[in-house]
Amino acid sequence: MDRNTIAGLLLIFIILIGYSIWQQPSQEEILRQQQLRDSLERVQQQQQQQRQQEKETERPSAQQQEPVREQPSEETASVEDMGPFTPATRGQDQDYHVETDLLRLQFSEKGGRITKVELKDYQTYDSLPLILFTKDSSTFNFAFFSNNRTVNTGDLYFEPVWPDRFRAEQKRFRVDAGDSLAFSMRVYPANQRKAYIEYNYVVYGDSYMIDFDVNFVGMDKYIARNVSYINLDWNAKLNRHDKQLRNIGNGATIYYKHFNDDVDNLSERDEEDQESINTKLKWVAFKQRFFSSVLIADQSFDNAEIKTTDELADNEDYKGHYLRTMSAQFGVPYTPGEQYEIPMQFYFGPNKYNVLNQFDLNLEDLIPLGWGILSWINRFAVIPVFNYLEGFNINYGIIILILTILLKLVLFPIAYKTYSSQAKMKVLKPDIEELSKKYPKKEDAMKKQQATMNLYKKAGVNPAAGCVPMLLQLPILIAMFRFFPASIELRQQPFLWASDLSSYDSIMSLPFTIPFYGDHVSLFTLLMAISTILYTKMNSDMMGSSSQQMPGMKTMMYFMPVMLLFFLNNYASALSYYYLLANLITFGQMFLIKRSIDEDKIRRQIALNKKKPAKKSKWQDRMEKMAREKQKARKK
């Protein structure tokens, strides 16, 4: 190891040490994080104790088990000890319904929260209303300490406050496009009307975004002055909306955005995944394949604990219509005082690129369009063209056909270069076969390879010329692989025998399940695999010599369509349909290019190139000079 290498390694080591020191949190941040963790632990312990007490009080004695048919009302339900908020644990739950052009929302007095969200423009796979969550399948709760008691807002009864008095008796409201509805839900401690916790909601008639502000008014008397965080607990059991319970690579999980940084997510495939995040977050999303519920902070969420699990997958009550359970707990910054506001927003809506992109919050990253160049292709080329074609109100199968033709036209110069190179290789096939006869032994493999390269060189043929154009087309093929399964525009759109282009098409249900294949036969996938095999054979025939030089590669090329048959059988039928169209158009291109290429002219040109002295590059001259010097050194 020379001196420069040692110096370089020391410099890298110093940079890493300096970076780690720079990234270390300050003592103040460490103290705040420790306070939040301690607070979360105390709240969880209090909640466990309360649940245990509830269970014990619910156990009837032997005398109480005698016939008593009347059920206690909500007004006479057991009261938890929540200090000054204890009176607010009694009440009668009332629901309020708000309908817009896009949403149907239900607000409840208990917890003062949104307890039901329905998306009006969408339905489930079995034509039922599409509901993101309900009162029984979700919780939303702020937890804090007041007079040494844990207060959970989810257990308190709020009172609605309407800007207009005439609405006080209403339970249902309609908000038209261009209009909005603002109202509040308040809970009071110890019946003190001048102090309260307030949820302010603003619902817009033509938006999936809802403003949600939490105000603490006069709470400095009830919340300790050393509290710097309010704990927020958000949970939901996600319902099944589409035919597939789980979609490979695009399933249900939790997404989150780091404050002023990238978007990340938990695993979509693991039965359970969780993570502790000690950095600030901008938003947290309970994301399904095509729909999401997102909580957005105006400032930030801190020290998040997020978790996804399939714990109810085998439960008979949930089997068939349940996806996953989502859980998020985090701290919301709080400053004690006479009044403090926590501004937030809710997004309840589709994972549609044009809808999410307008909010400038990186919510469009909920759609898995790929990374790097794959994402650029989808965002700046495929999606704009796709949306433009949508404006003509034609079937989505026709839109995919037009999109495929346009992509093939753009890639035609690259395709022509590929097929032209393959035609030249085919012309050289007899010469390659002669070299194989001349060097039949394995120990002559190096001589055969050198002779083959000299032949290519004299003929002016580059054997890699056909590979490079194919590599240039590869990003588009992969981008389409990400685009079609993630496109909500294709959801429940029929074409030919496919009832839903966003899901698999099934022409036959099997009485058994084949591993890695499934329990059905997808015709689009089957036709795609057959067309890929035919394309592989045509391509192999045009290459000519490749199959003899690399027989293992030929086997691999035929094995790939079989792998695709198994892999894509459960994917979106639009993807297999696109690959099928791409293969059929490629056949047409190959036929036209083959008709336009004059092989006799290529043979004459190759013959002329063989007669010309081959020009050596500077690199070749240097390599040959080095080889001669090595030979002289060996002789000495």
N, C-alpha and C positions, 0 to 999 in steps of 0.2 A: 504494500500500500504506500503510494508516494505521498509527498508533502501536500500537494494540492488536494488530493482526495481526503486526507485527514482534516485539512482546513475546511473543506466543504461540509464534511460531516459535523464538525464542531459548530459551524455556522447554522446548519439546519437544527442542531440540538438547542442552540441558544435561542433561535427563533421560536421553536416549539415551547420552550420554557417561558419565554417572554409572553407569548400569546396566551398560555394557560394562566399566567399571573394576571394578565390584563382582563381575561374573561371571568376571573373570580368575582363573586358578588361582594359588595361592601358589607361591613359589619351591620349597618342599618338594614340592608336588604335581608341578611341572614336572620336578624332578630325579627323582622316582620314576617318572614316565611315561617319561623319557628312559632310565633304567636298564632298565625293562621292554622298551622297544623295542630297545635294544642287546642285551639278553639274547635276545630273540626272533630277532634277526638272527644272533647267534652260533650259536644252536641250529639255525637253518635251514641255515647254512653247514656246520656239522658233519654234519647229516643228509645234505646233498648230497654231501659228501666220502665219507661212509660208503657211500651208495648207489653212487657211482662205483667205490669199492674193491670192493664186492660184485660189480659187473658185470665188473670186470677179473679177479677171482678165479674167476668162473664161466665165463670163456672157456677152453675146453680147448685144449691145445697139439696139434700134429699127431700126436704119439705117443699122446696121451690119447684121440684120436678113434677109435682102434682099438676093436673090439667089447668094451665093458665094460657088461654088462647090469645089474649090481647098483647100486641107487640108495642113496646114503648115508642112514642113519637120522637122526632128529632129534638123537639123542644125539651123533653124530659130525659134525654140521653145523659150518660155519665159525663161529668165535668172534669177535665184535666186541670191540674194546678199549674197555671201559667202566670202566676203573680198578678200584676195589674191587668193582664189581658184575659183573666179567667172568665169574666162576664161575657166576653166575645166568643167563648167556646159553646155558648148556647144560642140556638137560633133555628130557623126553618129555611132550608136551602131553596132558593128561587133561581130559576134559569132565565136568561135573557138571550134573545136570538137576533143576530144582525146578519142581513143578507146583502151582498153586493153583486155586481155583475159577474164576479169570479168566485166568490166564497160564500159559504154559509157557516157562521160562527156561533158558538154557544158560550156564554159567560155565566158563571155560577157565583152566587153570593158566598158559598163556602170556599174559602181560599182566594176569592176575588179574581179567579184566573180563567183563562180560556180552557174550556173542558172538551170542546169538540170542534173539529175543522173538517169541512167537506169542500172538495174542489168541484165546482159546478160543471166545468167543461170536460170532465173526464169521468169514466166509469171503470169498474173492475172488469176483469176478464170474463166474469159471468153476469155482466150487465147490471151490477148493483151500484149504488152511489159510492163514490170513492172518498172514503173517510180516512184521514191521516191518523187520528187517535180519538179516543172518547174519554169520558170522565173516569171510567173504571180502569182504563188502560194507561193512564198517565198521572203524573204528579208534578207540581211546581211549587216549591216551598222555600221561603227565606227563613233562616234560623239564626237566632241571636239570644243573648242572655239579658234578662230584665229582673232585677231584684233576686239574683241567684236562682232564677228559674229559666229553663229553656223555653223559648217561644217559637212555635212553628206556625207560620202564617197559613199553611195549608189546612190547619185545623180551626182557623178562626172564621167567623161569619162577618163578611164585609157588607157595607151598605152602599147602594148605588147613588151617585150624585150626578144629576143631569143639568146641563146648562139651561135648558128650558123646562119650566115647571110643568107644562102640559104633558111632558113625556114621562112624568114620574109614575103614572099608572100603566104605562105601556110595557109590554114584554117582548114585542117583536118590532124590528126596525128595518127599513129598506134604505140603502145608500146607492144612489145612481152614479153613473160615470161623471166625473168632473166635480163631484160633491164629496163631502166627508162627514163623519160623525165622531164627535169628541165627547167622552164621558169619563167618570171616575168611579172607583170602588174604594171605600174607606173603612178602616177598622180603628176603633177608639179604645184606648186603655182606661180602665177604671171609670168608664162612662164620662170621660173628660172630653168635651166636644172641641176644645181648642187644641188638643194634641191628637195626632192620628198618623197612621201609615196610609198612604194613598197610591193607588195604581191608576195612572192616567193612560187611557187608550185613545188613539186616533185611527179610525178605520176609513180607508179610501175606497171609493166606489169602483175604481178601475185599476187597482194595484194589489199585488200579493203581499206587499210590505205593510206592516202595522206598527205604528209608533207606540212604544211602551216605556213610560217614565215612572219611576218609583220615587215618591217624595216622603221624607221623614220630617214631620212638622211637630215642633215642641217635644221631640223625643229625647232631648238631652236630659230630661228628668227621669227617664225610664231605661235608657241604654247607657252603660258605663262609659265614662269619658276616655278610658284607655282602649276602647274598641276601635280598631282601624280597618276591620273587614266585617262584612255581613256574609254569612255562608248561604250559598244558593244551591239547591238540590233539584235537579231536573231529570225525570225518568219517563220512559215510554216503552210500551210493547207495540212493535210495528206490525201492522196488518198486512196480509198478502193481497196484492192488487193485480198481479199478472199470472199468466199460466204457469210460468216456471217459478218454483219455490226459490231457487237460487240460480243466479246467472254467473257463469265463470268470468272472473275478472271484472265484474261490474255489479257486485252485490250490495247488500245492506251493511253499513258500518257507520262509524263516527268520523266525520271530517272536522278538522280544526285549522284555523289560520293563526300562525304566530304573529304577534304585533309587529308590523313593519317588516314582515318576512314571508316565507313561503307557506303554502298549504300542505298539510300532512294528514294522514289518516291511519286508523287501526286496520288490522287484517280483515279482509273480506271473506276469507275461507276458513280460518280457525274457528272452532266451536266456541272458544272464549279468548278474548284478548283485552288487555287493560294496560294503562300507562299513567304514570305520574309525571305531570309537566310543571316544572318549576319556573318556566318563563311566562311572560304575559301573552294572552291570547286576544285576538280581535273578535272572533266568532267561533261558535261550536254548532255543528250541524248533525242532526239525526238523518242520515242520508239513505234513501232507498235507490233502486235502479233508476227510476224516472221521477221521483218526487222527494222533497226534502222539507224538514222543519229546522229552521236556523234561528238561533238566538245571537244577536249582534250587540256588542258593547260599543257605546260611544267612546268610552275610554279604554278599559281593558278588563279581562278576567285574570285572576292570579291563582297560582298553585292548584291547577285542575287535576282532578282524579276522574278519568273517563274509562268506561268499560262497556264491552259488548259481549253478549252471551246467548247461547241457544238453550238455555236451561229449561224452557217450556216446549222444546221441539217434540218430545215424546209424550207430552200431556194430552190426553184424549180430548180435553175441552178446547185445546188450541190447535191440535194437529190439522193440517190442511189449510188453515187461514192465518198462520202465524209465521213471521219471519225471524225477528230477533228482538231481544230486550236491550235497550240503550239506557245508559246511566251516566250522568255527568254531575260532579260536585266541584264547585270552585268558589273562590273568595271574590267578593265584589268590594272594591275600595270604598271606605266609609270614613267621613270626617264628622266627629261629634259637634253638635251645635243646635241652634234654634231651628234651622231648616237645612236639609241636605237633599239634593236631587241626584238620582242615578238614571241617566237617559240610556235607553236601549231600544232595540227594534226586533220584531219577529218577521221572519219570512216563511210563509206557508205556500208552497207552489211547486210547479214542475221544474225539472232540471233541463230547461230549455236555454240554449246558448244566448239567443237574442234577449231573452227576459232577464237572465242573470247578469249579463254583461253591462246592462244599463245602470246598475247600481254602483259600479266602480269600487267593489269590495272584494274582487277576486272570487266571487261566488261561482263564476263560470268554471273554476277549477273543480267543482263538484262533478263535472262531466269528464270522464277519463278519455281525453282525446289524444293521449300520448305525451311524450316529452320531446324537447328539442325540436328538430326539424319535422318530426311527425305532427306535433301540435301546430306548428306554423302552417303546414300543408292544409290541415283541417280548418284552422281558424281563418286563414287569409285566402284560401282558394276553394276548398270543397264546400264549406258552409255558405259563403256568399253565392256561389253558383246554384247550390241546392235550394237556397231560399228564393233566388230569382225564379227558378223553374217552378217552385211552389205557387207563385203568383198566377200561373196559367190555369190553376185548378184542374190539373190532369191527374190521373192515377199515379200513385207513387212508384209502381212498377215501371211505368213509362218514364218517369223522372230518372230512375236509376239507369234505364237504358240510355237516355240522352246523356246523362252524366258520364257513363262509361264510354260512349262514342267520343265525347269531347276530350276525355282524358287520353284515349287512344290516339286521337288526332294530334294532341300536344306531344305525345311520346313517339309519334311516327318516325321522325328523323333518327331517333335512337334505335328504334326497331329496324329501320332500313340498314343502319350501320351493322347491326348484329347479324341480320340475314345475309348481307353482302359478304361479311367475313366468313360465315358458315359455307356459303357457296364456293368461296376460294378454297376452303379446307376440303370440300368435297372433290374439287378438281385435283387436288394433290393426293387423293386417296390411293391411286395406283402406285405413285412414287413411295408413299409411306409403306405400302405392302411389300415393295421390293426391298426396302431397308430391313423390314422384319425378316425376310428370307435370308438376307445377307448376314444379319446378326441374330441367329436363332437362339444362341446360348445365353444363359442368365449372366455369365461373367462378362458378356459383351454388352450389357445393358447401358453402360456409360458411353461406349462407342456409338451405340445405336442412338442414344439421346443426342450426342454431339452431331451426328450425321443428320438427324431430323431437324435440329435447330439450324444447321447450315443450309438445309433445303428450304426451310421457311425464309431464311435470310436472303437467299438467292432469288426466291420467288416473290419476295416483297410482301410476305404474308405475316401478320402478327397473330399468333394463336390466342393471345389474350384480348384481341380486339372485340371479340364477341362477348367476353365476360364483363368488361367494363360497362357497356350500355345496359346489360342486365342488372348490374349492381346499382346503376343510376335509377332504374325503375323500382327497385326494391323498397325504398322509403314510401312510395305512393301505395304499393300493395299493403304494407304494414299500416299506413295511415287509414286506409279503408277498413282494415281489420279492426281498428279502434272506433272508427266513425259510425258504422252501421249499427252495431249492438247498442251504442250509447244514444242514438237519435230517437228522441221521444216523438218526433214527427211521424215515424214509421209505426208507432204503437197502434195496434188494432186496425191497421190499414190492410185490406185484403188485396190479393193479386193472384189470378189464376186459381190454383188449388190451395194456395196459402191463405189462411184466414187472418193471419197477423204477421206482417213482415218483420216485426221486432222479436218474434219468437220462432221456434222451429216449426216447419211444416211437416205434418204427419199424414202419410197415405196409408199406413198400416200400423196397427198396434200389435206388438209382440206379446205372447202369453208369458214371457220370461224377460229377464234383464240381462243383456250382454255387457260384461265389464268394459268400461271406457266407451261404450257405444250407446247404450240406453235400451228402452223398451219400445221403440218405435222406429219407423223407416222414414227418413226425410228424403223426398224425391229431388229437391233442388241440390242437396248435398251429394246424392248418388249420381246425378247427371254431371255435377261439377267434377267428381272424382273420375268418371269415365272420360270426360273431355280432357282432363289433365293427363290421363294415361295416353290418349291419342296425341296430345301435343308433345308429350315426352318422346313418343316414338318418332314423330315427324322431325323433331329437333335432333334426335339421335341420328336419323338417316341423313339429315343435312350436314351434320358435323363429320360424318364419315369415319375418320380415323380415331376419334376420341374413344369410341367404344372398345377399340382394340388396345389402345394404350392404357386405359383406365377401366377395366371391366368391373371393378368394385364400384366405381362411380355410376356406371350404368345401372347396376342393381339398386343403388341408393336412389337414383332418379325415379325408378318405378316404385320404390317403396314409399316415397313421399305422398303420392295420391292416396294410398291406402291409409296412411297416417291421418291425412286430412279428412278422409271419410269417417274415421272414428272421432276425430277431434271436433269437427264442425257439425256433427249430427244433432247436437243440442244447442247450437248457436243460432243467432238470428238468421232466418231464412233469407233476408235481404243480402247478407254477406255471401252466402253460397250462390245466390242468384247473380250477384255482381261478378264473382269469380267465373261462373259459367259464361256470362256474357263476354267477359274479358277473353276467355279462351276461344269462344266462337269468332269474335272479331279478329283475334290473332290468327286463326285459321285463314280467314279471308285476306288478311295482310300478307301472310306467307305465300298464299296462292298468287296474289297479284305481284309481289316482289319476285317470286320465282319466274313468273312469266316475263317480267321485265329484264331479268338478268340473262345475258348471253354468255353461256359457259364456254363456247368456242372462242369468243373474244378474250375471255379470262385466260384460257389456255395459251393463246398466242402471246398475251402480255406476260404471262409467267415465263414462257420460253424466251422472250426477249430479256427479261430480267436475269435469267440464268446466265445468258451470254455476257451480260455486263459485269465488269469487275465490282465486287461488293465493296462498298465504302465502309471503312472502319471508323468508329467513333473514337474520340479521345480517350474515353473510358476503356474501350477495347484495347487501344494501343498501350495504355498503361498496364492493363492486366497481362497482356502478352509479354511486355517488357519485364514485368515482375517474374513471370513464369520462366523466361529465359535466364534471368539472373539467378533464380533458385536452382535451375539445372546446372549452371556453371559452378555454383557453390557446392553442389553435391559432388560433381566430378573432382573438384579440388580436394 
